[in-house]
Amino acid sequence: MSEINLIWTPTAWSEYVSWQVEDKKTLKRINELIKDIERNGLRKGKGKPEPLRYYPAWSRRIDEKNRLVYNADEAGNLILFSCKGHYQDK
């Protein structure tokens, strides 16, 4: 099985880097969710995957307050939109 390419939006990358300093436990959870997406696809696995209503993307729970928002493009790349906060907060 080939590895999926990750494409980080500037917002998602900035949030990911901030977790490296702020909270290693949350960073570890984000990495676990990304690996789970690579193994199981967009729609099933850890973090209660669910489609967003008004945006063509999916989300998974990092913790009670934060969500990983993502989708895949036609080439199969995993696009990461956000990993801090809740999409309804934005």
Phi, psi and omega per residue, in radians:
M1 nan 2.275 -3.115
S2 -1.436 2.655 -3.132
E3 -1.327 2.477 3.127
I4 -1.435 2.389 3.050
N5 -1.358 2.358 3.087
L6 -1.709 2.297 3.053
I7 -2.072 2.012 -3.116
W8 -1.700 2.252 2.953
T9 -1.227 2.773 3.111
P10 -0.973 -0.678 3.119
T11 -1.111 -0.851 -3.116
A12 -1.088 -0.729 -3.127
W13 -1.134 -0.738 3.108
S14 -1.058 -0.749 3.116
E15 -1.141 -0.726 3.137
Y16 -1.081 -0.789 3.124
V17 -1.109 -0.673 3.129
S18 -1.128 -0.594 3.086
W19 -1.143 -0.516 3.125
Q20 -1.057 -0.543 -3.139
V21 -1.621 -0.715 -2.983
E22 -1.394 -0.734 -2.971
D23 -2.775 1.749 -3.111
K24 -1.136 -0.552 3.131
K25 -1.123 -0.767 3.105
T26 -1.153 -0.706 3.091
L27 -1.025 -0.753 3.121
K28 -1.085 -0.723 3.128
R29 -1.113 -0.733 3.102
I30 -1.041 -0.811 3.132
N31 -1.081 -0.675 3.087
E32 -1.094 -0.740 3.141
L33 -1.136 -0.724 3.118
I34 -1.087 -0.767 3.107
K35 -1.101 -0.659 3.123
D36 -1.158 -0.666 3.079
I37 -1.101 -0.744 3.113
E38 -1.061 -0.666 -3.109
R39 -1.378 -0.769 -2.944
N40 -1.923 -0.074 -3.119
G41 1.565 3.115 -3.045
L42 -1.200 -0.590 -2.850
R43 -1.730 -0.103 3.137
K44 -2.506 2.728 3.127
G45 2.249 -2.740 -3.082
K46 -1.229 2.731 3.005
G47 1.424 0.250 3.133
K48 0.887 1.193 3.140
P49 -1.028 2.376 3.077
E50 -2.587 2.516 3.105
P51 -1.286 2.551 3.049
L52 -1.390 2.561 -3.076
R53 -1.259 -0.786 -2.971
Y54 -1.997 0.271 -3.112
Y55 -2.547 2.363 -3.085
P56 -1.309 1.282 -3.108
A57 -2.724 3.021 3.109
W58 -2.098 2.787 3.052
S59 -2.348 2.679 3.022
R60 -2.345 2.570 3.139
R61 -1.342 2.112 2.972
I62 -1.405 -0.853 3.039
D63 -2.718 -2.957 -3.074
E64 -1.042 -0.582 -3.018
K65 -1.731 -0.417 -2.983
N66 -2.088 2.570 3.133
R67 -2.246 2.578 2.964
L68 -1.689 2.086 -3.126
V69 -1.921 2.256 -2.966
Y70 -2.714 2.941 2.985
N71 -2.809 3.090 3.074
A72 -2.116 2.584 3.067
D73 -1.641 -3.125 -3.084
E74 -1.071 -0.502 -3.120
A75 -1.450 -0.065 3.137
G76 1.560 0.138 3.070
N77 -1.269 2.516 3.074
L78 -1.604 2.059 -3.130
I79 -1.762 2.150 -3.128
L80 -1.826 2.110 -3.070
F81 -1.680 -0.609 -3.054
S82 -2.835 2.604 3.058
C83 -2.503 0.377 3.107
K84 -2.470 2.380 -3.131
G85 1.439 -3.002 -3.123
H86 -2.072 2.399 -3.070
Y87 -1.010 -0.443 3.107
Q88 -1.342 -0.266 3.119
D89 -1.412 -0.235 -3.002
K90 -1.674 nan nan
